[in-house]
Amino acid sequence: MDIHHLVTMANQIAEFFRSSNPDRAEAVAATVQHLRSFWDPRMRREIIARVNDGADVSELNEIARDAIRRLAQDSAAKTVA
C-alpha cells in the first residue's frame, strides 16, 4: 500500500472537515469518524503504524495527524482491553 497515497487522502479528508467546520476539535473528530467508517482496516493500520513507528509525519496536515494519533490511541486501548 502506498503510504504517500494514504497521506494524501488523509490530508484531503482533514482539509474538507476543517473547511466545513471552524471548530478544530470537531474537525479532528469528524476526520476520525470518516477514517473509521470509510477506510479499509488495512489502510488504517498502515497509516497508524507509520505514526507509531516515529516516522516523519510532517507530510500530514495538523488535523489529519491528530486524527490518526487518536485512531492509534483507540486501537491501542482495544488491544489492551
mmCIF file of the N, C-alpha and C atoms, coordinates in Angstrom:
data_MODEL
# 
_entry.id   MODEL 
# 
loop_
_atom_site.group_PDB 
_atom_site.id 
_atom_site.type_symbol 
_atom_site.label_atom_id 
_atom_site.label_alt_id 
_atom_site.label_comp_id 
_atom_site.label_asym_id 
_atom_site.label_entity_id 
_atom_site.label_seq_id 
_atom_site.pdbx_PDB_ins_code 
_atom_site.Cartn_x 
_atom_site.Cartn_y 
_atom_site.Cartn_z 
_atom_site.occupancy 
_atom_site.B_iso_or_equiv 
_atom_site.pdbx_formal_charge 
_atom_site.auth_seq_id 
_atom_site.auth_comp_id 
_atom_site.auth_asym_id 
_atom_site.auth_atom_id 
_atom_site.pdbx_PDB_model_num 
ATOM 1   N N  . MET A 1 1  ? 0.856   -1.169 0.000  1.00 0.00 ? 1  MET A N  1 
ATOM 2   C CA . MET A 1 1  ? 0.000   0.000  0.000  1.00 0.00 ? 1  MET A CA 1 
ATOM 3   C C  . MET A 1 1  ? 0.906   1.238  0.000  1.00 0.00 ? 1  MET A C  1 
ATOM 4   N N  . ASP A 1 2  ? 0.611   2.159  -0.860 1.00 0.00 ? 2  ASP A N  1 
ATOM 5   C CA . ASP A 1 2  ? 1.442   3.354  -0.991 1.00 0.00 ? 2  ASP A CA 1 
ATOM 6   C C  . ASP A 1 2  ? 1.115   4.343  0.126  1.00 0.00 ? 2  ASP A C  1 
ATOM 7   N N  . ILE A 1 3  ? 2.050   4.505  1.039  1.00 0.00 ? 3  ILE A N  1 
ATOM 8   C CA . ILE A 1 3  ? 1.820   5.382  2.195  1.00 0.00 ? 3  ILE A CA 1 
ATOM 9   C C  . ILE A 1 3  ? 1.617   6.832  1.762  1.00 0.00 ? 3  ILE A C  1 
ATOM 10  N N  . HIS A 1 4  ? 2.267   7.238  0.709  1.00 0.00 ? 4  HIS A N  1 
ATOM 11  C CA . HIS A 1 4  ? 2.099   8.621  0.250  1.00 0.00 ? 4  HIS A CA 1 
ATOM 12  C C  . HIS A 1 4  ? 0.672   8.868  -0.234 1.00 0.00 ? 4  HIS A C  1 
ATOM 13  N N  . HIS A 1 5  ? 0.084   7.860  -0.840 1.00 0.00 ? 5  HIS A N  1 
ATOM 14  C CA . HIS A 1 5  ? -1.308  7.981  -1.280 1.00 0.00 ? 5  HIS A CA 1 
ATOM 15  C C  . HIS A 1 5  ? -2.236  8.071  -0.064 1.00 0.00 ? 5  HIS A C  1 
ATOM 16  N N  . LEU A 1 6  ? -1.969  7.269  0.958  1.00 0.00 ? 6  LEU A N  1 
ATOM 17  C CA . LEU A 1 6  ? -2.784  7.327  2.176  1.00 0.00 ? 6  LEU A CA 1 
ATOM 18  C C  . LEU A 1 6  ? -2.660  8.694  2.850  1.00 0.00 ? 6  LEU A C  1 
ATOM 19  N N  . VAL A 1 7  ? -1.458  9.214  2.887  1.00 0.00 ? 7  VAL A N  1 
ATOM 20  C CA . VAL A 1 7  ? -1.239  10.539 3.488  1.00 0.00 ? 7  VAL A CA 1 
ATOM 21  C C  . VAL A 1 7  ? -2.002  11.603 2.705  1.00 0.00 ? 7  VAL A C  1 
ATOM 22  N N  . THR A 1 8  ? -1.943  11.525 1.401  1.00 0.00 ? 8  THR A N  1 
ATOM 23  C CA . THR A 1 8  ? -2.668  12.491 0.572  1.00 0.00 ? 8  THR A CA 1 
ATOM 24  C C  . THR A 1 8  ? -4.161  12.414 0.837  1.00 0.00 ? 8  THR A C  1 
ATOM 25  N N  . MET A 1 9  ? -4.696  11.199 0.891  1.00 0.00 ? 9  MET A N  1 
ATOM 26  C CA . MET A 1 9  ? -6.132  11.044 1.141  1.00 0.00 ? 9  MET A CA 1 
ATOM 27  C C  . MET A 1 9  ? -6.506  11.551 2.529  1.00 0.00 ? 9  MET A C  1 
ATOM 28  N N  . ALA A 1 10 ? -5.702  11.226 3.548  1.00 0.00 ? 10 ALA A N  1 
ATOM 29  C CA . ALA A 1 10 ? -5.982  11.698 4.916  1.00 0.00 ? 10 ALA A CA 1 
ATOM 30  C C  . ALA A 1 10 ? -5.970  13.221 4.959  1.00 0.00 ? 10 ALA A C  1 
ATOM 31  N N  . ASN A 1 11 ? -5.016  13.829 4.281  1.00 0.00 ? 11 ASN A N  1 
ATOM 32  C CA . ASN A 1 11 ? -4.947  15.289 4.243  1.00 0.00 ? 11 ASN A CA 1 
ATOM 33  C C  . ASN A 1 11 ? -6.170  15.889 3.561  1.00 0.00 ? 11 ASN A C  1 
ATOM 34  N N  . GLN A 1 12 ? -6.617  15.280 2.484  1.00 0.00 ? 12 GLN A N  1 
ATOM 35  C CA . GLN A 1 12 ? -7.792  15.789 1.775  1.00 0.00 ? 12 GLN A CA 1 
ATOM 36  C C  . GLN A 1 12 ? -9.043  15.694 2.641  1.00 0.00 ? 12 GLN A C  1 
ATOM 37  N N  . ILE A 1 13 ? -9.190  14.594 3.337  1.00 0.00 ? 13 ILE A N  1 
ATOM 38  C CA . ILE A 1 13 ? -10.352 14.410 4.223  1.00 0.00 ? 13 ILE A CA 1 
ATOM 39  C C  . ILE A 1 13 ? -10.308 15.456 5.338  1.00 0.00 ? 13 ILE A C  1 
ATOM 40  N N  . ALA A 1 14 ? -9.151  15.594 5.962  1.00 0.00 ? 14 ALA A N  1 
ATOM 41  C CA . ALA A 1 14 ? -8.995  16.558 7.055  1.00 0.00 ? 14 ALA A CA 1 
ATOM 42  C C  . ALA A 1 14 ? -9.251  17.984 6.567  1.00 0.00 ? 14 ALA A C  1 
ATOM 43  N N  . GLU A 1 15 ? -8.755  18.296 5.394  1.00 0.00 ? 15 GLU A N  1 
ATOM 44  C CA . GLU A 1 15 ? -8.959  19.651 4.853  1.00 0.00 ? 15 GLU A CA 1 
ATOM 45  C C  . GLU A 1 15 ? -10.438 19.908 4.593  1.00 0.00 ? 15 GLU A C  1 
ATOM 46  N N  . PHE A 1 16 ? -11.145 18.900 4.102  1.00 0.00 ? 16 PHE A N  1 
ATOM 47  C CA . PHE A 1 16 ? -12.576 19.056 3.881  1.00 0.00 ? 16 PHE A CA 1 
ATOM 48  C C  . PHE A 1 16 ? -13.287 19.393 5.194  1.00 0.00 ? 16 PHE A C  1 
ATOM 49  N N  . PHE A 1 17 ? -13.000 18.631 6.236  1.00 0.00 ? 17 PHE A N  1 
ATOM 50  C CA . PHE A 1 17 ? -13.690 18.861 7.507  1.00 0.00 ? 17 PHE A CA 1 
ATOM 51  C C  . PHE A 1 17 ? -13.248 20.161 8.165  1.00 0.00 ? 17 PHE A C  1 
ATOM 52  N N  . ARG A 1 18 ? -11.997 20.570 7.965  1.00 0.00 ? 18 ARG A N  1 
ATOM 53  C CA . ARG A 1 18 ? -11.542 21.845 8.518  1.00 0.00 ? 18 ARG A CA 1 
ATOM 54  C C  . ARG A 1 18 ? -12.236 23.010 7.803  1.00 0.00 ? 18 ARG A C  1 
ATOM 55  N N  . SER A 1 19 ? -12.393 22.881 6.499  1.00 0.00 ? 19 SER A N  1 
ATOM 56  C CA . SER A 1 19 ? -13.024 23.983 5.754  1.00 0.00 ? 19 SER A CA 1 
ATOM 57  C C  . SER A 1 19 ? -14.521 24.077 6.012  1.00 0.00 ? 19 SER A C  1 
ATOM 58  N N  . SER A 1 20 ? -15.132 22.958 6.375  1.00 0.00 ? 20 SER A N  1 
ATOM 59  C CA . SER A 1 20 ? -16.578 22.979 6.617  1.00 0.00 ? 20 SER A CA 1 
ATOM 60  C C  . SER A 1 20 ? -16.930 23.145 8.091  1.00 0.00 ? 20 SER A C  1 
ATOM 61  N N  . ASN A 1 21 ? -15.893 23.195 8.945  1.00 0.00 ? 21 ASN A N  1 
ATOM 62  C CA . ASN A 1 21 ? -16.150 23.289 10.380 1.00 0.00 ? 21 ASN A CA 1 
ATOM 63  C C  . ASN A 1 21 ? -15.069 24.156 11.030 1.00 0.00 ? 21 ASN A C  1 
ATOM 64  N N  . PRO A 1 22 ? -15.434 25.310 11.556 1.00 0.00 ? 22 PRO A N  1 
ATOM 65  C CA . PRO A 1 22 ? -14.413 26.188 12.134 1.00 0.00 ? 22 PRO A CA 1 
ATOM 66  C C  . PRO A 1 22 ? -13.825 25.679 13.444 1.00 0.00 ? 22 PRO A C  1 
ATOM 67  N N  . ASP A 1 23 ? -14.517 24.765 14.108 1.00 0.00 ? 23 ASP A N  1 
ATOM 68  C CA . ASP A 1 23 ? -14.014 24.242 15.379 1.00 0.00 ? 23 ASP A CA 1 
ATOM 69  C C  . ASP A 1 23 ? -13.003 23.123 15.090 1.00 0.00 ? 23 ASP A C  1 
ATOM 70  N N  . ARG A 1 24 ? -11.762 23.339 15.513 1.00 0.00 ? 24 ARG A N  1 
ATOM 71  C CA . ARG A 1 24 ? -10.690 22.390 15.221 1.00 0.00 ? 24 ARG A CA 1 
ATOM 72  C C  . ARG A 1 24 ? -10.962 21.006 15.808 1.00 0.00 ? 24 ARG A C  1 
ATOM 73  N N  . ALA A 1 25 ? -11.417 20.953 17.058 1.00 0.00 ? 25 ALA A N  1 
ATOM 74  C CA . ALA A 1 25 ? -11.675 19.665 17.711 1.00 0.00 ? 25 ALA A CA 1 
ATOM 75  C C  . ALA A 1 25 ? -12.760 18.888 16.968 1.00 0.00 ? 25 ALA A C  1 
ATOM 76  N N  . GLU A 1 26 ? -13.757 19.591 16.487 1.00 0.00 ? 26 GLU A N  1 
ATOM 77  C CA . GLU A 1 26 ? -14.822 18.922 15.746 1.00 0.00 ? 26 GLU A CA 1 
ATOM 78  C C  . GLU A 1 26 ? -14.316 18.441 14.389 1.00 0.00 ? 26 GLU A C  1 
ATOM 79  N N  . ALA A 1 27 ? -13.425 19.200 13.793 1.00 0.00 ? 27 ALA A N  1 
ATOM 80  C CA . ALA A 1 27 ? -12.836 18.771 12.518 1.00 0.00 ? 27 ALA A CA 1 
ATOM 81  C C  . ALA A 1 27 ? -12.005 17.503 12.711 1.00 0.00 ? 27 ALA A C  1 
ATOM 82  N N  . VAL A 1 28 ? -11.271 17.429 13.810 1.00 0.00 ? 28 VAL A N  1 
ATOM 83  C CA . VAL A 1 28 ? -10.493 16.213 14.107 1.00 0.00 ? 28 VAL A CA 1 
ATOM 84  C C  . VAL A 1 28 ? -11.448 15.042 14.339 1.00 0.00 ? 28 VAL A C  1 
ATOM 85  N N  . ALA A 1 29 ? -12.479 15.270 15.136 1.00 0.00 ? 29 ALA A N  1 
ATOM 86  C CA . ALA A 1 29 ? -13.441 14.199 15.429 1.00 0.00 ? 29 ALA A CA 1 
ATOM 87  C C  . ALA A 1 29 ? -14.127 13.709 14.149 1.00 0.00 ? 29 ALA A C  1 
ATOM 88  N N  . ALA A 1 30 ? -14.489 14.627 13.276 1.00 0.00 ? 30 ALA A N  1 
ATOM 89  C CA . ALA A 1 30 ? -15.135 14.236 12.023 1.00 0.00 ? 30 ALA A CA 1 
ATOM 90  C C  . ALA A 1 30 ? -14.170 13.458 11.134 1.00 0.00 ? 30 ALA A C  1 
ATOM 91  N N  . THR A 1 31 ? -12.919 13.848 11.147 1.00 0.00 ? 31 THR A N  1 
ATOM 92  C CA . THR A 1 31 ? -11.918 13.120 10.361 1.00 0.00 ? 31 THR A CA 1 
ATOM 93  C C  . THR A 1 31 ? -11.735 11.717 10.914 1.00 0.00 ? 31 THR A C  1 
ATOM 94  N N  . VAL A 1 32 ? -11.661 11.588 12.223 1.00 0.00 ? 32 VAL A N  1 
ATOM 95  C CA . VAL A 1 32 ? -11.545 10.264 12.855 1.00 0.00 ? 32 VAL A CA 1 
ATOM 96  C C  . VAL A 1 32 ? -12.733 9.397  12.451 1.00 0.00 ? 32 VAL A C  1 
ATOM 97  N N  . GLN A 1 33 ? -13.921 9.962  12.551 1.00 0.00 ? 33 GLN A N  1 
ATOM 98  C CA . GLN A 1 33 ? -15.120 9.190  12.223 1.00 0.00 ? 33 GLN A CA 1 
ATOM 99  C C  . GLN A 1 33 ? -15.123 8.757  10.763 1.00 0.00 ? 33 GLN A C  1 
ATOM 100 N N  . HIS A 1 34 ? -14.702 9.651  9.889  1.00 0.00 ? 34 HIS A N  1 
ATOM 101 C CA . HIS A 1 34 ? -14.646 9.305  8.473  1.00 0.00 ? 34 HIS A CA 1 
ATOM 102 C C  . HIS A 1 34 ? -13.654 8.165  8.234  1.00 0.00 ? 34 HIS A C  1 
ATOM 103 N N  . LEU A 1 35 ? -12.488 8.252  8.825  1.00 0.00 ? 35 LEU A N  1 
ATOM 104 C CA . LEU A 1 35 ? -11.477 7.205  8.629  1.00 0.00 ? 35 LEU A CA 1 
ATOM 105 C C  . LEU A 1 35 ? -11.973 5.871  9.183  1.00 0.00 ? 35 LEU A C  1 
ATOM 106 N N  . ARG A 1 36 ? -12.684 5.906  10.300 1.00 0.00 ? 36 ARG A N  1 
ATOM 107 C CA . ARG A 1 36 ? -13.243 4.667  10.871 1.00 0.00 ? 36 ARG A CA 1 
ATOM 108 C C  . ARG A 1 36 ? -14.323 4.077  9.967  1.00 0.00 ? 36 ARG A C  1 
ATOM 109 N N  . SER A 1 37 ? -15.150 4.937  9.420  1.00 0.00 ? 37 SER A N  1 
ATOM 110 C CA . SER A 1 37 ? -16.315 4.474  8.667  1.00 0.00 ? 37 SER A CA 1 
ATOM 111 C C  . SER A 1 37 ? -15.986 4.042  7.237  1.00 0.00 ? 37 SER A C  1 
ATOM 112 N N  . PHE A 1 38 ? -15.027 4.713  6.620  1.00 0.00 ? 38 PHE A N  1 
ATOM 113 C CA . PHE A 1 38 ? -14.852 4.509  5.186  1.00 0.00 ? 38 PHE A CA 1 
ATOM 114 C C  . PHE A 1 38 ? -13.506 3.934  4.765  1.00 0.00 ? 38 PHE A C  1 
ATOM 115 N N  . TRP A 1 39 ? -12.537 3.936  5.621  1.00 0.00 ? 39 TRP A N  1 
ATOM 116 C CA . TRP A 1 39 ? -11.249 3.350  5.238  1.00 0.00 ? 39 TRP A CA 1 
ATOM 117 C C  . TRP A 1 39 ? -11.232 1.876  5.589  1.00 0.00 ? 39 TRP A C  1 
ATOM 118 N N  . ASP A 1 40 ? -10.630 1.111  4.706  1.00 0.00 ? 40 ASP A N  1 
ATOM 119 C CA . ASP A 1 40 ? -10.410 -0.302 4.972  1.00 0.00 ? 40 ASP A CA 1 
ATOM 120 C C  . ASP A 1 40 ? -9.496  -0.423 6.198  1.00 0.00 ? 40 ASP A C  1 
ATOM 121 N N  . PRO A 1 41 ? -9.733  -1.412 7.048  1.00 0.00 ? 41 PRO A N  1 
ATOM 122 C CA . PRO A 1 41 ? -8.864  -1.557 8.237  1.00 0.00 ? 41 PRO A CA 1 
ATOM 123 C C  . PRO A 1 41 ? -7.374  -1.641 7.891  1.00 0.00 ? 41 PRO A C  1 
ATOM 124 N N  . ARG A 1 42 ? -7.045  -2.231 6.755  1.00 0.00 ? 42 ARG A N  1 
ATOM 125 C CA . ARG A 1 42 ? -5.628  -2.307 6.364  1.00 0.00 ? 42 ARG A CA 1 
ATOM 126 C C  . ARG A 1 42 ? -5.053  -0.915 6.122  1.00 0.00 ? 42 ARG A C  1 
ATOM 127 N N  . MET A 1 43 ? -5.867  -0.042 5.575  1.00 0.00 ? 43 MET A N  1 
ATOM 128 C CA . MET A 1 43 ? -5.418  1.334  5.345  1.00 0.00 ? 43 MET A CA 1 
ATOM 129 C C  . MET A 1 43 ? -5.169  2.037  6.674  1.00 0.00 ? 43 MET A C  1 
ATOM 130 N N  . ARG A 1 44 ? -6.084  1.859  7.611  1.00 0.00 ? 44 ARG A N  1 
ATOM 131 C CA . ARG A 1 44 ? -5.904  2.490  8.934  1.00 0.00 ? 44 ARG A CA 1 
ATOM 132 C C  . ARG A 1 44 ? -4.668  1.934  9.629  1.00 0.00 ? 44 ARG A C  1 
ATOM 133 N N  . ARG A 1 45 ? -4.500  0.606  9.585  1.00 0.00 ? 45 ARG A N  1 
ATOM 134 C CA . ARG A 1 45 ? -3.328  0.006  10.230 1.00 0.00 ? 45 ARG A CA 1 
ATOM 135 C C  . ARG A 1 45 ? -2.034  0.543  9.637  1.00 0.00 ? 45 ARG A C  1 
ATOM 136 N N  . GLU A 1 46 ? -2.004  0.685  8.329  1.00 0.00 ? 46 GLU A N  1 
ATOM 137 C CA . GLU A 1 46 ? -0.793  1.153  7.645  1.00 0.00 ? 46 GLU A CA 1 
ATOM 138 C C  . GLU A 1 46 ? -0.413  2.566  8.086  1.00 0.00 ? 46 GLU A C  1 
ATOM 139 N N  . ILE A 1 47 ? -1.364  3.448  8.105  1.00 0.00 ? 47 ILE A N  1 
ATOM 140 C CA . ILE A 1 47 ? -1.026  4.832  8.449  1.00 0.00 ? 47 ILE A CA 1 
ATOM 141 C C  . ILE A 1 47 ? -0.783  4.982  9.955  1.00 0.00 ? 47 ILE A C  1 
ATOM 142 N N  . ILE A 1 48 ? -1.494  4.212  10.764 1.00 0.00 ? 48 ILE A N  1 
ATOM 143 C CA . ILE A 1 48 ? -1.240  4.230  12.212 1.00 0.00 ? 48 ILE A CA 1 
ATOM 144 C C  . ILE A 1 48 ? 0.163   3.705  12.493 1.00 0.00 ? 48 ILE A C  1 
ATOM 145 N N  . ALA A 1 49 ? 0.560   2.639  11.818 1.00 0.00 ? 49 ALA A N  1 
ATOM 146 C CA . ALA A 1 49 ? 1.896   2.079  12.005 1.00 0.00 ? 49 ALA A CA 1 
ATOM 147 C C  . ALA A 1 49 ? 2.966   3.111  11.672 1.00 0.00 ? 49 ALA A C  1 
ATOM 148 N N  . ARG A 1 50 ? 2.714   3.864  10.636 1.00 0.00 ? 50 ARG A N  1 
ATOM 149 C CA . ARG A 1 50 ? 3.687   4.901  10.243 1.00 0.00 ? 50 ARG A CA 1 
ATOM 150 C C  . ARG A 1 50 ? 3.848   5.934  11.361 1.00 0.00 ? 50 ARG A C  1 
ATOM 151 N N  . VAL A 1 51 ? 2.742   6.354  11.925 1.00 0.00 ? 51 VAL A N  1 
ATOM 152 C CA . VAL A 1 51 ? 2.796   7.333  13.012 1.00 0.00 ? 51 VAL A CA 1 
ATOM 153 C C  . VAL A 1 51 ? 3.430   6.706  14.252 1.00 0.00 ? 51 VAL A C  1 
ATOM 154 N N  . ASN A 1 52 ? 3.037   5.481  14.585 1.00 0.00 ? 52 ASN A N  1 
ATOM 155 C CA . ASN A 1 52 ? 3.564   4.823  15.780 1.00 0.00 ? 52 ASN A CA 1 
ATOM 156 C C  . ASN A 1 52 ? 5.047   4.497  15.668 1.00 0.00 ? 52 ASN A C  1 
ATOM 157 N N  . ASP A 1 53 ? 5.517   4.255  14.467 1.00 0.00 ? 53 ASP A N  1 
ATOM 158 C CA . ASP A 1 53 ? 6.933   3.922  14.276 1.00 0.00 ? 53 ASP A CA 1 
ATOM 159 C C  . ASP A 1 53 ? 7.833   5.137  14.384 1.00 0.00 ? 53 ASP A C  1 
ATOM 160 N N  . GLY A 1 54 ? 7.229   6.287  14.604 1.00 0.00 ? 54 GLY A N  1 
ATOM 161 C CA . GLY A 1 54 ? 8.019   7.508  14.730 1.00 0.00 ? 54 GLY A CA 1 
ATOM 162 C C  . GLY A 1 54 ? 8.503   8.037  13.397 1.00 0.00 ? 54 GLY A C  1 
ATOM 163 N N  . ALA A 1 55 ? 7.878   7.579  12.342 1.00 0.00 ? 55 ALA A N  1 
ATOM 164 C CA . ALA A 1 55 ? 8.270   8.050  11.015 1.00 0.00 ? 55 ALA A CA 1 
ATOM 165 C C  . ALA A 1 55 ? 7.951   9.539  10.885 1.00 0.00 ? 55 ALA A C  1 
ATOM 166 N N  . ASP A 1 56 ? 8.576   10.148 9.939  1.00 0.00 ? 56 ASP A N  1 
ATOM 167 C CA . ASP A 1 56 ? 8.324   11.566 9.677  1.00 0.00 ? 56 ASP A CA 1 
ATOM 168 C C  . ASP A 1 56 ? 6.881   11.725 9.208  1.00 0.00 ? 56 ASP A C  1 
ATOM 169 N N  . VAL A 1 57 ? 6.098   12.414 9.986  1.00 0.00 ? 57 VAL A N  1 
ATOM 170 C CA . VAL A 1 57 ? 4.691   12.617 9.643  1.00 0.00 ? 57 VAL A CA 1 
ATOM 171 C C  . VAL A 1 57 ? 4.436   14.067 9.250  1.00 0.00 ? 57 VAL A C  1 
ATOM 172 N N  . SER A 1 58 ? 5.506   14.758 8.894  1.00 0.00 ? 58 SER A N  1 
ATOM 173 C CA . SER A 1 58 ? 5.367   16.164 8.538  1.00 0.00 ? 58 SER A CA 1 
ATOM 174 C C  . SER A 1 58 ? 4.511   16.368 7.284  1.00 0.00 ? 58 SER A C  1 
ATOM 175 N N  . GLU A 1 59 ? 4.352   15.297 6.502  1.00 0.00 ? 59 GLU A N  1 
ATOM 176 C CA . GLU A 1 59 ? 3.512   15.394 5.308  1.00 0.00 ? 59 GLU A CA 1 
ATOM 177 C C  . GLU A 1 59 ? 2.033   15.507 5.665  1.00 0.00 ? 59 GLU A C  1 
ATOM 178 N N  . LEU A 1 60 ? 1.693   15.018 6.862  1.00 0.00 ? 60 LEU A N  1 
ATOM 179 C CA . LEU A 1 60 ? 0.296   15.091 7.290  1.00 0.00 ? 60 LEU A CA 1 
ATOM 180 C C  . LEU A 1 60 ? -0.016  16.488 7.798  1.00 0.00 ? 60 LEU A C  1 
ATOM 181 N N  . ASN A 1 61 ? -1.182  16.999 7.425  1.00 0.00 ? 61 ASN A N  1 
ATOM 182 C CA . ASN A 1 61 ? -1.562  18.281 7.998  1.00 0.00 ? 61 ASN A CA 1 
ATOM 183 C C  . ASN A 1 61 ? -1.973  18.063 9.451  1.00 0.00 ? 61 ASN A C  1 
ATOM 184 N N  . GLU A 1 62 ? -2.110  19.151 10.165 1.00 0.00 ? 62 GLU A N  1 
ATOM 185 C CA . GLU A 1 62 ? -2.334  19.112 11.611 1.00 0.00 ? 62 GLU A CA 1 
ATOM 186 C C  . GLU A 1 62 ? -3.583  18.315 11.997 1.00 0.00 ? 62 GLU A C  1 
ATOM 187 N N  . ILE A 1 63 ? -4.659  18.510 11.274 1.00 0.00 ? 63 ILE A N  1 
ATOM 188 C CA . ILE A 1 63 ? -5.916  17.820 11.588 1.00 0.00 ? 63 ILE A CA 1 
ATOM 189 C C  . ILE A 1 63 ? -5.761  16.321 11.326 1.00 0.00 ? 63 ILE A C  1 
ATOM 190 N N  . ALA A 1 64 ? -5.196  15.961 10.206 1.00 0.00 ? 64 ALA A N  1 
ATOM 191 C CA . ALA A 1 64 ? -5.010  14.546 9.871  1.00 0.00 ? 64 ALA A CA 1 
ATOM 192 C C  . ALA A 1 64 ? -4.083  13.872 10.874 1.00 0.00 ? 64 ALA A C  1 
ATOM 193 N N  . ARG A 1 65 ? -3.012  14.546 11.252 1.00 0.00 ? 65 ARG A N  1 
ATOM 194 C CA . ARG A 1 65 ? -2.057  13.965 12.203 1.00 0.00 ? 65 ARG A CA 1 
ATOM 195 C C  . ARG A 1 65 ? -2.744  13.692 13.543 1.00 0.00 ? 65 ARG A C  1 
ATOM 196 N N  . ASP A 1 66 ? -3.521  14.653 14.035 1.00 0.00 ? 66 ASP A N  1 
ATOM 197 C CA . ASP A 1 66 ? -4.223  14.453 15.307 1.00 0.00 ? 66 ASP A CA 1 
ATOM 198 C C  . ASP A 1 66 ? -5.268  13.350 15.198 1.00 0.00 ? 66 ASP A C  1 
ATOM 199 N N  . ALA A 1 67 ? -5.955  13.282 14.074 1.00 0.00 ? 67 ALA A N  1 
ATOM 200 C CA . ALA A 1 67 ? -6.958  12.231 13.882 1.00 0.00 ? 67 ALA A CA 1 
ATOM 201 C C  . ALA A 1 67 ? -6.309  10.851 13.890 1.00 0.00 ? 67 ALA A C  1 
ATOM 202 N N  . ILE A 1 68 ? -5.184  10.724 13.223 1.00 0.00 ? 68 ILE A N  1 
ATOM 203 C CA . ILE A 1 68 ? -4.521  9.421  13.163 1.00 0.00 ? 68 ILE A CA 1 
ATOM 204 C C  . ILE A 1 68 ? -3.942  9.057  14.531 1.00 0.00 ? 68 ILE A C  1 
ATOM 205 N N  . ARG A 1 69 ? -3.447  10.013 15.247 1.00 0.00 ? 69 ARG A N  1 
ATOM 206 C CA . ARG A 1 69 ? -2.969  9.733  16.613 1.00 0.00 ? 69 ARG A CA 1 
ATOM 207 C C  . ARG A 1 69 ? -4.129  9.261  17.497 1.00 0.00 ? 69 ARG A C  1 
ATOM 208 N N  . ARG A 1 70 ? -5.291  9.873  17.323 1.00 0.00 ? 70 ARG A N  1 
ATOM 209 C CA . ARG A 1 70 ? -6.461  9.430  18.100 1.00 0.00 ? 70 ARG A CA 1 
ATOM 210 C C  . ARG A 1 70 ? -6.861  8.009  17.713 1.00 0.00 ? 70 ARG A C  1 
ATOM 211 N N  . LEU A 1 71 ? -6.824  7.701  16.436 1.00 0.00 ? 71 LEU A N  1 
ATOM 212 C CA . LEU A 1 71 ? -7.111  6.329  15.995 1.00 0.00 ? 71 LEU A CA 1 
ATOM 213 C C  . LEU A 1 71 ? -6.101  5.355  16.595 1.00 0.00 ? 71 LEU A C  1 
ATOM 214 N N  . ALA A 1 72 ? -4.845  5.768  16.636 1.00 0.00 ? 72 ALA A N  1 
ATOM 215 C CA . ALA A 1 72 ? -3.793  4.911  17.205 1.00 0.00 ? 72 ALA A CA 1 
ATOM 216 C C  . ALA A 1 72 ? -4.056  4.659  18.684 1.00 0.00 ? 72 ALA A C  1 
ATOM 217 N N  . GLN A 1 73 ? -4.446  5.695  19.411 1.00 0.00 ? 73 GLN A N  1 
ATOM 218 C CA . GLN A 1 73 ? -4.747  5.532  20.835 1.00 0.00 ? 73 GLN A CA 1 
ATOM 219 C C  . GLN A 1 73 ? -5.930  4.603  21.032 1.00 0.00 ? 73 GLN A C  1 
ATOM 220 N N  . ASP A 1 74 ? -6.963  4.776  20.222 1.00 0.00 ? 74 ASP A N  1 
ATOM 221 C CA . ASP A 1 74 ? -8.147  3.912  20.324 1.00 0.00 ? 74 ASP A CA 1 
ATOM 222 C C  . ASP A 1 74 ? -7.790  2.467  20.004 1.00 0.00 ? 74 ASP A C  1 
ATOM 223 N N  . SER A 1 75 ? -6.953  2.287  18.997 1.00 0.00 ? 75 SER A N  1 
ATOM 224 C CA . SER A 1 75 ? -6.532  0.943  18.597 1.00 0.00 ? 75 SER A CA 1 
ATOM 225 C C  . SER A 1 75 ? -5.716  0.286  19.703 1.00 0.00 ? 75 SER A C  1 
ATOM 226 N N  . ALA A 1 76 ? -4.828  1.061  20.328 1.00 0.00 ? 76 ALA A N  1 
ATOM 227 C CA . ALA A 1 76 ? -4.003  0.525  21.418 1.00 0.00 ? 76 ALA A CA 1 
ATOM 228 C C  . ALA A 1 76 ? -4.878  0.167  22.611 1.00 0.00 ? 76 ALA A C  1 
ATOM 229 N N  . ALA A 1 77 ? -5.871  0.982  22.893 1.00 0.00 ? 77 ALA A N  1 
ATOM 230 C CA . ALA A 1 77 ? -6.768  0.713  24.016 1.00 0.00 ? 77 ALA A CA 1 
ATOM 231 C C  . ALA A 1 77 ? -7.559  -0.570 23.794 1.00 0.00 ? 77 ALA A C  1 
ATOM 232 N N  . LYS A 1 78 ? -7.942  -0.826 22.531 1.00 0.00 ? 78 LYS A N  1 
ATOM 233 C CA . LYS A 1 78 ? -8.701  -2.042 22.231 1.00 0.00 ? 78 LYS A CA 1 
ATOM 234 C C  . LYS A 1 78 ? -7.838  -3.285 22.405 1.00 0.00 ? 78 LYS A C  1 
ATOM 235 N N  . THR A 1 79 ? -6.551  -3.191 22.070 1.00 0.00 ? 79 THR A N  1 
ATOM 236 C CA . THR A 1 79 ? -5.686  -4.364 22.188 1.00 0.00 ? 79 THR A CA 1 
ATOM 237 C C  . THR A 1 79 ? -5.356  -4.656 23.645 1.00 0.00 ? 79 THR A C  1 
ATOM 238 N N  . VAL A 1 80 ? -5.374  -3.642 24.510 1.00 0.00 ? 80 VAL A N  1 
ATOM 239 C CA . VAL A 1 80 ? -5.093  -3.828 25.938 1.00 0.00 ? 80 VAL A CA 1 
ATOM 240 C C  . VAL A 1 80 ? -6.321  -4.411 26.630 1.00 0.00 ? 80 VAL A C  1 
ATOM 241 N N  . ALA A 1 81 ? -7.504  -3.969 26.232 1.00 0.00 ? 81 ALA A N  1 
ATOM 242 C CA . ALA A 1 81 ? -8.743  -4.408 26.897 1.00 0.00 ? 81 ALA A CA 1 
ATOM 243 C C  . ALA A 1 81 ? -9.075  -5.850 26.599 1.00 0.00 ? 81 ALA A C  1 
# 
